[in-house]
């Protein structure tokens, strides 16, 4: 006898329609057979955690929402993700290494949307700022990719950048020249130019 999972099939079908996609395309994204996707939506096959993460990314919705609509017990979610909380951000937006890196709790990741559905290469930094421009973010978690270069076209983006002197900070990139020289705006509004070594957009700020 097959299993009977209380999944909200209509929610998933509506989500596919709103995205302009289909069950078959979702199955292709998950790298499973369309028949397996049909069994998931019929409650005959359990959605795996890794599949829930990828489906959230595909539908551009929070992982927690997919878990809830798939009838999965939220307590099945691992307590900690594979994302490591390795950095701290001060009130001026400067990043530094945490003395003791720890695994980021999964419920924090679950609040974020699709770009965080996969833990791959994601870095977490906790804001620790009692004063300064980032004081209003005190205690928040900032997620971004571990960059080794300036990623794509980042003009008009809030990013984590590595400056020419090796320091990392949060800054708004106004423009970037082919030489790598960028116009940056700091949290306090100060603007300056520097040839940045790496830059990656902020994926999410989680209170």
Secondary structure, 3 states (H helix, E strand, C coil): CCCCCCCCHHHHHHHHHHHCCCHHHHHHHHCCCHHHHHHHHCCCCCCCHHHHHHHHHHHCCCHHHHHHHCCCCHHHCCCEEEEEEEEEECCCCEEEEEEEEEEEEHHHHHCCCHHHCCCCCEEEEEECCCCCCCHHHCCCEEEEECCCCECCCCCCEEEEEECCCCCEEEEEEEEECCCCEEEEECCCCCEEEEECCEEEEEEEEEC
